[in-house]
């Protein structure tokens, strides 16, 4: 039995929709992974900034301890 034009059109629409949803799912997965990586990098950068600030603070204290201000 041959397929009717309506059944062929339905199959084309179904397969096209499935392909579009699959592609959209892959794109969303890529975006989520990218967002996760960006968040991780921003967090690492923030940690670096805190470490630099603490090191700077300790260095300033070392200078004050070595060279006390004259009154």
C-alpha positions in Angstrom: 0.0 0.0 0.0 1.4 3.4 -1.0 1.6 6.2 1.4 -0.7 9.1 0.9 0.5 12.7 0.4 -0.8 13.7 3.8 1.0 10.8 5.5 4.3 11.7 3.7 3.8 15.4 4.7 3.2 14.3 8.4 6.3 12.2 8.3 8.4 15.1 6.9 7.0 17.5 9.5 7.6 15.0 12.3 11.2 14.2 11.3 12.0 17.9 10.7 10.6 18.8 14.1 12.6 16.0 15.8 15.8 17.2 14.0 15.1 20.8 15.1 14.5 19.8 18.7 17.6 17.7 18.7 19.7 20.5 17.3 18.2 23.0 19.8 19.0 20.6 22.6 22.7 20.4 21.5 22.9 24.2 21.3 21.4 24.6 24.8 23.9 22.0 26.2 26.7 24.0 24.6 25.5 27.2 26.1 25.1 25.7 29.6 28.6 24.2 29.5 30.0 27.5 28.3 28.1 29.4 31.1 29.5 26.9 33.6 33.1 27.4 32.4 32.7 31.2 32.4 31.4 31.0 36.0 34.3 28.9 37.0 36.8 31.2 35.4 35.2 34.3 37.0 35.4 32.5 40.4 39.1 31.7 39.9 39.7 35.3 38.9 38.0 36.5 42.1 40.1 34.2 44.2 43.3 35.6 42.5 42.2 39.1 43.3 41.6 38.2 47.0 45.0 36.5 47.2 46.7 39.5 45.6 45.0 41.9 48.0 46.0 39.8 51.0 49.6 39.5 49.8 49.7 43.3 49.3 48.3 43.8 52.8 51.0 41.5 54.3 53.7 43.2 52.3 52.6 46.6 53.6 52.7 45.3 57.2 56.2 43.8 56.6 57.4 47.2 55.5 55.9 48.9 58.5 57.5 46.3 60.8 60.9 46.8 59.2 60.8 50.6 59.0 58.6 51.9 61.9 57.4 55.5 61.4 59.3 58.0 63.4 57.2 60.1 65.8 
